[in-house]
Amino acid sequence: MSSGKRAVKVKTPNGKEMELVPEKAWALAPKGRKGVKIGLFKDPETGKYFRHKLPDDYPI
C-alpha cells in the first residue's frame, strides 16, 4: 500500500456506510472526455469485492 491511498466513505453491497481504502483504483473514461474514477473495495464483513465510484480529486 502506498501512502497516496486514502480511505473513502462508501456504501457496501449490504447497505452499510464504511470508510475503506480501495485495493485498486483506475480511471474509466472515453477518449478525450473526463470520465470517472473507480475503486475496487473488499467488504470486511463478507469478504466480497465490489466497485464504487471515487471522488474526482482521488489520486490514482
C-alpha distance matrix in Angstrom:
0.0 3.8 6.6 8.2 7.0 9.8 11.9 14.8 18.1 18.9 21.8 21.2 23.8 25.9 26.3 24.2 22.4 19.0 16.0 13.0 9.6 9.9 8.3 9.9 12.0 15.1 18.5 21.5 24.5 28.0 29.1 30.0 28.9 26.3 24.8 22.0 18.3 17.1 14.1 13.7 13.5 14.5 17.4 17.0 20.8 21.7 18.6 19.5 17.4 18.6 18.1 18.7 19.5 17.2 19.0 20.3 18.7 15.1 13.2 12.4
3.8 0.0 3.8 5.4 6.0 9.2 12.2 15.1 18.7 20.0 23.2 23.2 25.9 28.2 28.1 26.0 23.8 20.5 17.2 14.6 11.0 11.4 10.6 11.2 12.2 14.9 17.8 21.2 23.8 27.2 27.9 28.5 27.6 24.8 23.9 21.4 17.7 17.4 14.9 15.4 15.7 17.3 20.2 20.0 23.8 24.8 21.9 22.5 20.1 20.7 19.7 19.7 19.8 17.0 18.1 18.9 16.8 13.5 11.0 10.7
6.6 3.8 0.0 3.8 5.4 7.6 11.0 14.0 17.6 19.6 23.0 23.4 26.5 28.6 28.1 25.7 23.0 19.7 16.1 14.3 11.1 12.4 12.7 13.4 13.8 16.5 19.0 22.5 24.9 28.5 29.2 29.3 28.1 25.1 24.4 21.8 18.3 18.4 16.0 17.1 17.0 18.6 21.1 20.7 24.5 26.0 23.4 24.2 21.8 22.1 20.9 20.3 20.1 16.9 17.3 18.1 15.5 12.6 10.5 11.5
8.2 5.4 3.8 0.0 3.8 6.4 10.1 12.3 16.1 17.9 21.5 22.3 25.3 27.6 26.9 24.9 22.1 19.1 15.6 13.8 10.5 11.1 12.0 11.9 11.3 13.6 15.7 19.3 21.4 25.0 25.7 25.7 24.4 21.3 20.8 18.3 14.9 15.5 13.7 15.5 15.9 18.3 20.8 21.1 24.8 26.1 23.6 23.8 21.1 20.8 19.0 18.0 17.2 13.9 14.0 14.5 11.9 9.0 6.7 8.1
7.0 6.0 5.4 3.8 0.0 3.7 7.0 9.3 13.1 14.6 18.1 18.6 21.6 23.9 23.3 21.3 18.7 15.7 12.3 10.2 6.7 7.6 8.9 9.4 9.2 12.3 14.7 18.0 20.7 24.4 25.6 26.0 24.3 21.2 20.0 17.0 13.4 13.2 10.8 12.3 12.3 14.6 17.0 17.4 21.1 22.3 20.0 20.2 17.5 17.3 15.8 15.0 14.7 11.6 12.5 13.9 12.0 8.5 7.4 8.2
9.8 9.2 7.6 6.4 3.7 0.0 3.8 6.5 10.0 12.3 15.9 16.9 20.2 22.1 21.1 18.8 15.9 12.9 9.3 8.1 5.7 7.9 10.4 11.5 11.0 14.2 16.2 19.2 21.8 25.6 27.2 27.3 25.2 21.8 20.6 17.3 14.0 13.7 11.3 12.9 12.1 14.4 16.0 16.3 19.8 21.5 19.7 20.0 17.7 17.1 15.7 14.2 14.0 10.8 11.2 13.3 11.4 8.3 8.9 10.6
11.9 12.2 11.0 10.1 7.0 3.8 0.0 3.8 6.8 9.1 12.5 13.6 17.2 18.8 17.6 15.1 12.2 9.1 5.5 4.8 4.2 7.3 10.4 12.1 12.0 15.3 17.3 19.7 22.6 26.3 28.4 28.6 26.2 22.8 21.1 17.5 14.4 13.5 10.8 12.1 10.4 12.3 13.2 13.5 16.7 18.7 17.4 17.7 15.8 15.1 14.1 12.5 12.8 10.2 11.1 14.0 12.9 10.0 11.6 13.1
14.8 15.1 14.0 12.3 9.3 6.5 3.8 0.0 3.8 6.0 9.8 11.6 15.0 16.8 15.2 13.2 10.0 7.9 5.2 5.4 6.1 7.7 11.5 12.5 11.6 14.4 15.8 17.7 20.5 24.2 26.5 26.7 24.0 20.5 18.6 14.9 12.3 11.4 9.4 11.3 9.8 12.3 12.9 14.1 16.8 18.4 17.6 17.2 15.1 13.5 12.2 9.7 9.8 7.4 8.3 11.7 11.5 9.1 11.7 13.2
18.1 18.7 17.6 16.1 13.1 10.0 6.8 3.8 0.0 3.8 7.1 9.6 13.2 14.4 12.3 10.1 6.6 5.5 4.4 6.5 8.8 10.4 14.1 15.3 14.5 17.1 18.2 19.5 22.2 25.7 28.4 28.6 25.5 22.1 20.0 16.3 14.3 13.2 11.5 13.0 11.0 13.0 12.5 13.7 15.7 17.6 17.5 17.1 15.5 13.6 12.7 9.9 10.3 9.1 9.8 13.5 13.8 12.2 15.2 16.7
18.9 20.0 19.6 17.9 14.6 12.3 9.1 6.0 3.8 0.0 3.8 6.3 9.6 11.3 9.4 8.1 5.6 5.5 6.3 7.0 9.5 9.9 13.4 14.4 13.8 16.1 17.3 18.0 20.9 24.3 27.2 27.9 24.8 21.7 19.0 15.3 13.4 11.6 10.1 10.9 9.0 10.9 10.2 12.3 13.9 15.1 15.3 14.2 12.7 10.4 9.7 7.1 8.5 8.7 10.5 14.2 15.4 13.5 16.5 17.2
21.8 23.2 23.0 21.5 18.1 15.9 12.5 9.8 7.1 3.8 0.0 3.8 6.6 7.9 5.7 5.4 4.4 6.3 8.8 9.5 12.5 12.6 15.6 16.7 16.4 18.5 19.6 19.7 22.6 25.7 28.9 29.8 26.6 23.8 20.9 17.3 15.9 13.6 12.3 12.5 10.3 11.4 9.6 12.1 12.7 13.5 14.5 13.2 12.4 10.0 10.1 8.2 10.3 11.6 13.6 17.2 18.8 17.0 20.0 20.5
21.2 23.2 23.4 22.3 18.6 16.9 13.6 11.6 9.6 6.3 3.8 0.0 3.8 5.4 5.3 5.3 6.4 7.1 9.8 9.5 12.4 12.2 14.4 16.0 16.5 18.8 20.4 20.4 23.6 26.7 29.9 31.2 28.3 25.7 22.5 18.9 17.2 14.3 12.4 11.4 8.7 8.7 6.4 9.3 9.5 9.8 10.9 9.6 9.4 7.7 9.3 8.8 12.0 13.5 16.1 19.6 21.1 18.9 21.4 21.3
23.8 25.9 26.5 25.3 21.6 20.2 17.2 15.0 13.2 9.6 6.6 3.8 0.0 3.8 5.4 7.5 9.6 10.9 13.7 13.0 15.5 14.7 16.3 17.6 18.1 20.0 21.4 20.8 23.9 26.6 30.1 31.7 28.8 26.6 23.1 19.9 18.5 15.4 14.0 12.5 10.5 10.2 8.0 11.2 10.5 9.6 11.1 8.9 9.2 7.4 9.5 9.9 13.3 15.6 18.5 21.7 23.7 21.5 24.0 23.4
25.9 28.2 28.6 27.6 23.9 22.1 18.8 16.8 14.4 11.3 7.9 5.4 3.8 0.0 3.8 5.9 9.3 11.0 14.4 14.5 17.5 17.3 19.0 20.7 21.4 23.5 25.0 24.5 27.6 30.3 33.8 35.3 32.3 29.9 26.6 23.3 21.9 18.9 17.3 15.8 13.3 12.3 9.2 11.3 9.6 9.2 11.9 10.6 12.0 10.9 13.2 13.3 16.5 18.6 21.1 24.5 26.3 24.2 26.8 26.5
26.3 28.1 28.1 26.9 23.3 21.1 17.6 15.2 12.3 9.4 5.7 5.3 5.4 3.8 0.0 3.8 6.7 9.5 13.0 13.9 17.2 17.4 19.7 21.2 21.4 23.4 24.5 24.1 26.9 29.7 33.2 34.3 31.1 28.6 25.4 22.1 21.0 18.4 17.2 16.5 14.1 13.8 10.9 13.0 11.8 12.3 14.7 13.5 14.1 12.3 13.7 12.7 15.3 17.2 19.1 22.7 24.4 22.8 25.7 25.9
24.2 26.0 25.7 24.9 21.3 18.8 15.1 13.2 10.1 8.1 5.4 5.3 7.5 5.9 3.8 0.0 3.8 6.3 10.0 11.4 15.0 16.0 18.5 20.5 20.8 23.3 24.7 24.9 27.8 30.9 34.2 35.2 32.0 29.1 26.2 22.6 21.1 18.7 16.9 16.3 13.3 12.9 9.8 11.0 10.2 11.9 14.0 13.7 14.3 13.0 14.4 13.2 15.7 16.7 18.5 22.2 23.4 21.6 24.4 25.0
22.4 23.8 23.0 22.1 18.7 15.9 12.2 10.0 6.6 5.6 4.4 6.4 9.6 9.3 6.7 3.8 0.0 3.8 7.1 9.4 13.0 14.3 17.4 19.2 19.1 21.7 22.9 23.4 26.3 29.6 32.6 33.3 30.0 26.9 24.3 20.7 19.0 17.1 15.4 15.5 12.7 13.1 10.8 11.9 12.2 14.2 15.6 15.3 15.2 13.5 14.1 12.1 13.9 14.2 15.5 19.3 20.2 18.5 21.5 22.5
19.0 20.5 19.7 19.1 15.7 12.9 9.1 7.9 5.5 5.5 6.3 7.1 10.9 11.0 9.5 6.3 3.8 0.0 3.8 6.0 9.7 11.7 14.7 16.9 17.2 20.2 21.9 23.0 26.1 29.6 32.4 33.1 30.1 26.9 24.4 20.6 18.4 16.4 14.0 13.9 10.7 11.0 9.1 9.5 10.9 13.3 14.0 14.3 14.0 13.0 13.6 12.0 13.9 13.5 15.0 18.8 19.1 17.0 19.5 20.5
16.0 17.2 16.1 15.6 12.3 9.3 5.5 5.2 4.4 6.3 8.8 9.8 13.7 14.4 13.0 10.0 7.1 3.8 0.0 3.8 7.0 9.8 12.9 15.1 15.3 18.5 20.4 22.0 25.0 28.7 31.2 31.7 28.9 25.5 23.3 19.6 16.9 15.4 12.8 13.2 10.4 11.3 10.6 10.7 13.0 15.4 15.2 15.7 14.8 13.9 13.9 12.2 13.5 12.1 13.3 16.9 16.6 14.2 16.5 17.8
13.0 14.6 14.3 13.8 10.2 8.1 4.8 5.4 6.5 7.0 9.5 9.5 13.0 14.5 13.9 11.4 9.4 6.0 3.8 0.0 3.8 6.3 9.2 11.7 12.4 15.9 18.3 20.0 23.3 26.9 29.4 30.2 27.7 24.5 22.1 18.4 15.3 13.3 10.1 10.0 7.1 8.1 8.5 8.9 12.0 13.9 12.8 13.2 11.9 11.5 11.6 10.7 12.5 11.2 13.2 16.5 16.3 13.3 15.0 15.6
9.6 11.0 11.1 10.5 6.7 5.7 4.2 6.1 8.8 9.5 12.5 12.4 15.5 17.5 17.2 15.0 13.0 9.7 7.0 3.8 0.0 3.8 6.5 8.8 9.8 13.4 16.1 18.4 21.7 25.4 27.5 28.3 26.1 23.0 20.9 17.3 13.8 12.1 8.7 8.8 7.0 8.7 10.5 11.0 14.5 15.9 14.0 14.3 12.3 12.2 11.7 11.2 12.4 10.5 12.6 15.4 14.8 11.3 12.2 12.5
9.9 11.4 12.4 11.1 7.6 7.9 7.3 7.7 10.4 9.9 12.6 12.2 14.7 17.3 17.4 16.0 14.3 11.7 9.8 6.3 3.8 0.0 3.8 5.4 6.5 10.2 13.1 15.2 18.7 22.3 24.4 25.6 23.5 20.7 18.3 14.9 11.3 9.0 5.4 5.3 4.8 7.6 10.3 11.9 15.3 15.8 13.5 12.9 10.1 9.8 8.8 9.0 10.4 9.1 12.0 14.4 14.4 10.8 11.4 10.6
8.3 10.6 12.7 12.0 8.9 10.4 10.4 11.5 14.1 13.4 15.6 14.4 16.3 19.0 19.7 18.5 17.4 14.7 12.9 9.2 6.5 3.8 0.0 3.8 7.0 10.5 14.0 16.1 19.7 23.1 25.0 26.6 24.9 22.5 20.1 16.9 13.3 10.8 7.2 5.6 5.8 7.5 11.0 12.3 15.7 15.7 12.7 12.4 9.6 10.4 10.1 11.5 13.2 12.3 15.3 17.2 17.2 13.4 13.2 11.5
9.9 11.2 13.4 11.9 9.4 11.5 12.1 12.5 15.3 14.4 16.7 16.0 17.6 20.7 21.2 20.5 19.2 16.9 15.1 11.7 8.8 5.4 3.8 0.0 3.8 6.9 10.6 12.7 16.2 19.6 21.4 23.0 21.6 19.4 17.0 14.2 10.6 8.4 5.7 5.2 7.6 10.2 13.7 15.5 18.8 18.4 15.5 14.3 10.9 10.9 9.5 10.9 11.8 11.0 14.1 15.3 15.6 12.0 11.4 8.9
12.0 12.2 13.8 11.3 9.2 11.0 12.0 11.6 14.5 13.8 16.4 16.5 18.1 21.4 21.4 20.8 19.1 17.2 15.3 12.4 9.8 6.5 7.0 3.8 0.0 3.8 7.1 9.7 13.0 16.6 18.3 19.7 18.1 15.7 13.5 10.7 7.0 5.7 4.3 6.3 9.1 12.5 15.6 17.8 20.9 20.7 18.2 16.7 13.1 11.9 9.4 9.6 9.4 8.3 11.1 11.8 12.4 9.1 8.7 6.2
15.1 14.9 16.5 13.6 12.3 14.2 15.3 14.4 17.1 16.1 18.5 18.8 20.0 23.5 23.4 23.3 21.7 20.2 18.5 15.9 13.4 10.2 10.5 6.9 3.8 0.0 3.8 6.5 9.6 13.0 14.6 16.1 14.8 12.8 10.7 8.7 5.7 5.5 6.5 8.7 12.1 15.5 18.6 21.1 24.0 23.4 21.0 19.0 15.3 13.7 10.6 10.9 9.9 9.3 11.7 11.3 12.5 10.1 9.6 6.5
18.5 17.8 19.0 15.7 14.7 16.2 17.3 15.8 18.2 17.3 19.6 20.4 21.4 25.0 24.5 24.7 22.9 21.9 20.4 18.3 16.1 13.1 14.0 10.6 7.1 3.8 0.0 3.8 6.1 9.7 11.4 12.6 11.0 9.1 7.0 5.9 4.3 6.1 8.8 11.6 14.9 18.5 21.2 24.0 26.7 26.1 24.0 21.7 17.9 15.8 12.3 11.8 9.7 9.4 11.0 9.7 11.6 10.2 10.2 7.8
21.5 21.2 22.5 19.3 18.0 19.2 19.7 17.7 19.5 18.0 19.7 20.4 20.8 24.5 24.1 24.9 23.4 23.0 22.0 20.0 18.4 15.2 16.1 12.7 9.7 6.5 3.8 0.0 3.8 7.1 9.8 11.6 9.8 8.7 5.6 5.4 5.8 6.8 10.2 12.5 15.9 19.4 21.8 24.9 27.3 26.3 24.4 21.7 18.0 15.5 11.9 11.7 9.7 10.7 12.6 11.4 14.2 13.2 13.8 11.6
24.5 23.8 24.9 21.4 20.7 21.8 22.6 20.5 22.2 20.9 22.6 23.6 23.9 27.6 26.9 27.8 26.3 26.1 25.0 23.3 21.7 18.7 19.7 16.2 13.0 9.6 6.1 3.8 0.0 3.8 6.4 8.0 6.2 6.1 3.9 6.2 8.2 10.2 13.7 16.3 19.6 23.1 25.4 28.6 30.9 29.9 28.2 25.4 21.8 19.1 15.5 14.9 12.4 13.2 14.2 12.1 15.0 14.9 15.4 13.5
28.0 27.2 28.5 25.0 24.4 25.6 26.3 24.2 25.7 24.3 25.7 26.7 26.6 30.3 29.7 30.9 29.6 29.6 28.7 26.9 25.4 22.3 23.1 19.6 16.6 13.0 9.7 7.1 3.8 0.0 3.8 6.3 5.6 7.6 6.6 9.6 12.0 13.7 17.2 19.5 22.9 26.3 28.6 31.9 34.0 32.8 31.1 28.1 24.6 21.9 18.5 18.1 15.7 16.8 17.7 15.5 18.3 18.6 18.9 17.0
29.1 27.9 29.2 25.7 25.6 27.2 28.4 26.5 28.4 27.2 28.9 29.9 30.1 33.8 33.2 34.2 32.6 32.4 31.2 29.4 27.5 24.4 25.0 21.4 18.3 14.6 11.4 9.8 6.4 3.8 0.0 3.8 5.6 8.4 8.9 12.3 14.3 16.4 19.7 22.1 25.6 29.0 31.5 34.7 37.0 35.9 34.0 31.1 27.5 25.1 21.6 21.2 18.8 19.3 19.9 17.1 19.5 19.9 19.7 17.7
30.0 28.5 29.3 25.7 26.0 27.3 28.6 26.7 28.6 27.9 29.8 31.2 31.7 35.3 34.3 35.2 33.3 33.1 31.7 30.2 28.3 25.6 26.6 23.0 19.7 16.1 12.6 11.6 8.0 6.3 3.8 0.0 3.8 6.9 9.0 12.6 14.9 17.7 21.1 23.9 27.2 30.8 33.2 36.2 38.6 37.8 36.0 33.3 29.7 27.1 23.4 22.5 19.6 19.6 19.5 16.3 18.4 19.5 19.4 18.0
28.9 27.6 28.1 24.4 24.3 25.2 26.2 24.0 25.5 24.8 26.6 28.3 28.8 32.3 31.1 32.0 30.0 30.1 28.9 27.7 26.1 23.5 24.9 21.6 18.1 14.8 11.0 9.8 6.2 5.6 5.6 3.8 0.0 3.8 5.8 9.5 12.4 15.3 18.9 21.9 24.9 28.6 30.7 33.8 36.1 35.4 33.9 31.1 27.6 24.7 21.0 19.6 16.5 16.8 16.4 13.4 15.9 17.3 17.8 16.9
26.3 24.8 25.1 21.3 21.2 21.8 22.8 20.5 22.1 21.7 23.8 25.7 26.6 29.9 28.6 29.1 26.9 26.9 25.5 24.5 23.0 20.7 22.5 19.4 15.7 12.8 9.1 8.7 6.1 7.6 8.4 6.9 3.8 0.0 3.8 6.8 9.6 12.9 16.3 19.6 22.4 26.2 28.2 31.1 33.5 33.1 31.7 29.2 25.6 22.7 18.9 17.2 13.7 13.5 12.8 9.6 12.2 13.7 14.6 14.2
24.8 23.9 24.4 20.8 20.0 20.6 21.1 18.6 20.0 19.0 20.9 22.5 23.1 26.6 25.4 26.2 24.3 24.4 23.3 22.1 20.9 18.3 20.1 17.0 13.5 10.7 7.0 5.6 3.9 6.6 8.9 9.0 5.8 3.8 0.0 3.8 7.1 9.8 13.5 16.6 19.4 23.1 25.1 28.2 30.4 29.8 28.4 25.7 22.2 19.2 15.5 13.9 10.7 11.2 11.5 9.2 12.4 13.1 14.4 13.5
22.0 21.4 21.8 18.3 17.0 17.3 17.5 14.9 16.3 15.3 17.3 18.9 19.9 23.3 22.1 22.6 20.7 20.6 19.6 18.4 17.3 14.9 16.9 14.2 10.7 8.7 5.9 5.4 6.2 9.6 12.3 12.6 9.5 6.8 3.8 0.0 3.8 6.5 10.1 13.4 16.0 19.7 21.5 24.5 26.8 26.4 25.1 22.6 19.1 16.1 12.3 10.4 7.0 7.5 8.2 6.9 10.3 10.3 12.2 11.5
18.3 17.7 18.3 14.9 13.4 14.0 14.4 12.3 14.3 13.4 15.9 17.2 18.5 21.9 21.0 21.1 19.0 18.4 16.9 15.3 13.8 11.3 13.3 10.6 7.0 5.7 4.3 5.8 8.2 12.0 14.3 14.9 12.4 9.6 7.1 3.8 0.0 3.8 6.8 10.3 12.9 16.7 18.9 21.7 24.2 24.0 22.4 20.2 16.6 14.0 10.3 8.6 5.8 5.2 7.0 6.6 9.1 7.8 9.4 8.4
17.1 17.4 18.4 15.5 13.2 13.7 13.5 11.4 13.2 11.6 13.6 14.3 15.4 18.9 18.4 18.7 17.1 16.4 15.4 13.3 12.1 9.0 10.8 8.4 5.7 5.5 6.1 6.8 10.2 13.7 16.4 17.7 15.3 12.9 9.8 6.5 3.8 0.0 3.8 6.9 9.6 13.3 15.5 18.6 21.0 20.5 18.8 16.5 12.9 10.3 6.6 5.7 4.6 5.4 8.8 9.7 12.0 9.8 11.3 9.8
14.1 14.9 16.0 13.7 10.8 11.3 10.8 9.4 11.5 10.1 12.3 12.4 14.0 17.3 17.2 16.9 15.4 14.0 12.8 10.1 8.7 5.4 7.2 5.7 4.3 6.5 8.8 10.2 13.7 17.2 19.7 21.1 18.9 16.3 13.5 10.1 6.8 3.8 0.0 3.8 6.2 10.0 12.5 15.2 17.9 17.7 15.7 13.8 10.3 8.4 5.6 5.5 6.2 6.1 9.8 11.6 12.9 9.9 11.1 9.6
13.7 15.4 17.1 15.5 12.3 12.9 12.1 11.3 13.0 10.9 12.5 11.4 12.5 15.8 16.5 16.3 15.5 13.9 13.2 10.0 8.8 5.3 5.6 5.2 6.3 8.7 11.6 12.5 16.3 19.5 22.1 23.9 21.9 19.6 16.6 13.4 10.3 6.9 3.8 0.0 3.8 7.0 10.0 12.8 15.4 14.7 12.4 10.5 6.8 5.9 4.6 6.7 9.0 9.7 13.4 15.4 16.6 13.4 14.2 12.3
13.5 15.7 17.0 15.9 12.3 12.1 10.4 9.8 11.0 9.0 10.3 8.7 10.5 13.3 14.1 13.3 12.7 10.7 10.4 7.1 7.0 4.8 5.8 7.6 9.1 12.1 14.9 15.9 19.6 22.9 25.6 27.2 24.9 22.4 19.4 16.0 12.9 9.6 6.2 3.8 0.0 3.8 6.5 9.1 11.9 11.7 9.7 8.4 5.6 5.4 6.0 7.4 10.3 10.7 14.2 16.9 17.8 14.5 15.7 14.6
14.5 17.3 18.6 18.3 14.6 14.4 12.3 12.3 13.0 10.9 11.4 8.7 10.2 12.3 13.8 12.9 13.1 11.0 11.3 8.1 8.7 7.6 7.5 10.2 12.5 15.5 18.5 19.4 23.1 26.3 29.0 30.8 28.6 26.2 23.1 19.7 16.7 13.3 10.0 7.0 3.8 0.0 3.8 6.0 8.8 8.3 6.0 5.6 4.4 6.3 8.6 10.5 13.8 14.4 17.7 20.6 21.3 18.0 19.0 17.9
17.4 20.2 21.1 20.8 17.0 16.0 13.2 12.9 12.5 10.2 9.6 6.4 8.0 9.2 10.9 9.8 10.8 9.1 10.6 8.5 10.5 10.3 11.0 13.7 15.6 18.6 21.2 21.8 25.4 28.6 31.5 33.2 30.7 28.2 25.1 21.5 18.9 15.5 12.5 10.0 6.5 3.8 0.0 3.8 5.5 5.7 5.1 5.4 6.1 7.4 10.3 11.5 15.0 15.8 18.9 22.2 23.0 20.0 21.5 20.8
17.0 20.0 20.7 21.1 17.4 16.3 13.5 14.1 13.7 12.3 12.1 9.3 11.2 11.3 13.0 11.0 11.9 9.5 10.7 8.9 11.0 11.9 12.3 15.5 17.8 21.1 24.0 24.9 28.6 31.9 34.7 36.2 33.8 31.1 28.2 24.5 21.7 18.6 15.2 12.8 9.1 6.0 3.8 0.0 3.8 5.9 5.4 7.9 9.3 11.1 13.8 14.8 18.1 18.3 21.1 24.4 24.8 21.6 22.9 22.5
20.8 23.8 24.5 24.8 21.1 19.8 16.7 16.8 15.7 13.9 12.7 9.5 10.5 9.6 11.8 10.2 12.2 10.9 13.0 12.0 14.5 15.3 15.7 18.8 20.9 24.0 26.7 27.3 30.9 34.0 37.0 38.6 36.1 33.5 30.4 26.8 24.2 21.0 17.9 15.4 11.9 8.8 5.5 3.8 0.0 3.8 5.9 8.2 10.7 12.4 15.6 16.6 20.1 20.8 23.6 27.0 27.7 24.7 26.3 25.9
21.7 24.8 26.0 26.1 22.3 21.5 18.7 18.4 17.6 15.1 13.5 9.8 9.6 9.2 12.3 11.9 14.2 13.3 15.4 13.9 15.9 15.8 15.7 18.4 20.7 23.4 26.1 26.3 29.9 32.8 35.9 37.8 35.4 33.1 29.8 26.4 24.0 20.5 17.7 14.7 11.7 8.3 5.7 5.9 3.8 0.0 3.8 5.4 8.7 10.8 14.5 16.2 20.0 21.2 24.4 27.6 28.6 25.6 27.1 26.1
18.6 21.9 23.4 23.6 20.0 19.7 17.4 17.6 17.5 15.3 14.5 10.9 11.1 11.9 14.7 14.0 15.6 14.0 15.2 12.8 14.0 13.5 12.7 15.5 18.2 21.0 24.0 24.4 28.2 31.1 34.0 36.0 33.9 31.7 28.4 25.1 22.4 18.8 15.7 12.4 9.7 6.0 5.1 5.4 5.9 3.8 0.0 3.8 6.6 9.7 13.2 15.5 19.1 20.1 23.4 26.4 27.2 23.9 24.9 23.7
19.5 22.5 24.2 23.8 20.2 20.0 17.7 17.2 17.1 14.2 13.2 9.6 8.9 10.6 13.5 13.7 15.3 14.3 15.7 13.2 14.3 12.9 12.4 14.3 16.7 19.0 21.7 21.7 25.4 28.1 31.1 33.3 31.1 29.2 25.7 22.6 20.2 16.5 13.8 10.5 8.4 5.6 5.4 7.9 8.2 5.4 3.8 0.0 3.8 6.6 10.3 13.0 16.8 18.4 21.9 24.7 26.0 22.9 24.0 22.6
17.4 20.1 21.8 21.1 17.5 17.7 15.8 15.1 15.5 12.7 12.4 9.4 9.2 12.0 14.1 14.3 15.2 14.0 14.8 11.9 12.3 10.1 9.6 10.9 13.1 15.3 17.9 18.0 21.8 24.6 27.5 29.7 27.6 25.6 22.2 19.1 16.6 12.9 10.3 6.8 5.6 4.4 6.1 9.3 10.7 8.7 6.6 3.8 0.0 3.8 7.1 10.1 13.7 15.3 18.9 21.5 22.9 19.7 20.8 19.1
18.6 20.7 22.1 20.8 17.3 17.1 15.1 13.5 13.6 10.4 10.0 7.7 7.4 10.9 12.3 13.0 13.5 13.0 13.9 11.5 12.2 9.8 10.4 10.9 11.9 13.7 15.8 15.5 19.1 21.9 25.1 27.1 24.7 22.7 19.2 16.1 14.0 10.3 8.4 5.9 5.4 6.3 7.4 11.1 12.4 10.8 9.7 6.6 3.8 0.0 3.8 6.8 10.4 12.6 16.2 18.8 20.6 17.8 19.4 17.9
18.1 19.7 20.9 19.0 15.8 15.7 14.1 12.2 12.7 9.7 10.1 9.3 9.5 13.2 13.7 14.4 14.1 13.6 13.9 11.6 11.7 8.8 10.1 9.5 9.4 10.6 12.3 11.9 15.5 18.5 21.6 23.4 21.0 18.9 15.5 12.3 10.3 6.6 5.6 4.6 6.0 8.6 10.3 13.8 15.6 14.5 13.2 10.3 7.1 3.8 0.0 3.8 7.0 9.4 13.1 15.3 17.4 14.9 16.6 15.1
18.7 19.7 20.3 18.0 15.0 14.2 12.5 9.7 9.9 7.1 8.2 8.8 9.9 13.3 12.7 13.2 12.1 12.0 12.2 10.7 11.2 9.0 11.5 10.9 9.6 10.9 11.8 11.7 14.9 18.1 21.2 22.5 19.6 17.2 13.9 10.4 8.6 5.7 5.5 6.7 7.4 10.5 11.5 14.8 16.6 16.2 15.5 13.0 10.1 6.8 3.8 0.0 3.8 6.4 9.9 12.4 14.7 12.6 15.0 14.3
19.5 19.8 20.1 17.2 14.7 14.0 12.8 9.8 10.3 8.5 10.3 12.0 13.3 16.5 15.3 15.7 13.9 13.9 13.5 12.5 12.4 10.4 13.2 11.8 9.4 9.9 9.7 9.7 12.4 15.7 18.8 19.6 16.5 13.7 10.7 7.0 5.8 4.6 6.2 9.0 10.3 13.8 15.0 18.1 20.1 20.0 19.1 16.8 13.7 10.4 7.0 3.8 0.0 3.8 6.8 8.9 11.7 10.3 13.0 12.7
17.2 17.0 16.9 13.9 11.6 10.8 10.2 7.4 9.1 8.7 11.6 13.5 15.6 18.6 17.2 16.7 14.2 13.5 12.1 11.2 10.5 9.1 12.3 11.0 8.3 9.3 9.4 10.7 13.2 16.8 19.3 19.6 16.8 13.5 11.2 7.5 5.2 5.4 6.1 9.7 10.7 14.4 15.8 18.3 20.8 21.2 20.1 18.4 15.3 12.6 9.4 6.4 3.8 0.0 3.8 6.4 8.3 6.6 9.6 10.1
19.0 18.1 17.3 14.0 12.5 11.2 11.1 8.3 9.8 10.5 13.6 16.1 18.5 21.1 19.1 18.5 15.5 15.0 13.3 13.2 12.6 12.0 15.3 14.1 11.1 11.7 11.0 12.6 14.2 17.7 19.9 19.5 16.4 12.8 11.5 8.2 7.0 8.8 9.8 13.4 14.2 17.7 18.9 21.1 23.6 24.4 23.4 21.9 18.9 16.2 13.1 9.9 6.8 3.8 0.0 3.8 5.5 5.5 9.2 10.9
20.3 18.9 18.1 14.5 13.9 13.3 14.0 11.7 13.5 14.2 17.2 19.6 21.7 24.5 22.7 22.2 19.3 18.8 16.9 16.5 15.4 14.4 17.2 15.3 11.8 11.3 9.7 11.4 12.1 15.5 17.1 16.3 13.4 9.6 9.2 6.9 6.6 9.7 11.6 15.4 16.9 20.6 22.2 24.4 27.0 27.6 26.4 24.7 21.5 18.8 15.3 12.4 8.9 6.4 3.8 0.0 3.8 5.6 8.5 10.1
18.7 16.8 15.5 11.9 12.0 11.4 12.9 11.5 13.8 15.4 18.8 21.1 23.7 26.3 24.4 23.4 20.2 19.1 16.6 16.3 14.8 14.4 17.2 15.6 12.4 12.5 11.6 14.2 15.0 18.3 19.5 18.4 15.9 12.2 12.4 10.3 9.1 12.0 12.9 16.6 17.8 21.3 23.0 24.8 27.7 28.6 27.2 26.0 22.9 20.6 17.4 14.7 11.7 8.3 5.5 3.8 0.0 3.8 6.3 9.2
15.1 13.5 12.6 9.0 8.5 8.3 10.0 9.1 12.2 13.5 17.0 18.9 21.5 24.2 22.8 21.6 18.5 17.0 14.2 13.3 11.3 10.8 13.4 12.0 9.1 10.1 10.2 13.2 14.9 18.6 19.9 19.5 17.3 13.7 13.1 10.3 7.8 9.8 9.9 13.4 14.5 18.0 20.0 21.6 24.7 25.6 23.9 22.9 19.7 17.8 14.9 12.6 10.3 6.6 5.5 5.6 3.8 0.0 3.8 6.4
13.2 11.0 10.5 6.7 7.4 8.9 11.6 11.7 15.2 16.5 20.0 21.4 24.0 26.8 25.7 24.4 21.5 19.5 16.5 15.0 12.2 11.4 13.2 11.4 8.7 9.6 10.2 13.8 15.4 18.9 19.7 19.4 17.8 14.6 14.4 12.2 9.4 11.3 11.1 14.2 15.7 19.0 21.5 22.9 26.3 27.1 24.9 24.0 20.8 19.4 16.6 15.0 13.0 9.6 9.2 8.5 6.3 3.8 0.0 3.8
12.4 10.7 11.5 8.1 8.2 10.6 13.1 13.2 16.7 17.2 20.5 21.3 23.4 26.5 25.9 25.0 22.5 20.5 17.8 15.6 12.5 10.6 11.5 8.9 6.2 6.5 7.8 11.6 13.5 17.0 17.7 18.0 16.9 14.2 13.5 11.5 8.4 9.8 9.6 12.3 14.6 17.9 20.8 22.5 25.9 26.1 23.7 22.6 19.1 17.9 15.1 14.3 12.7 10.1 10.9 10.1 9.2 6.4 3.8 0.0
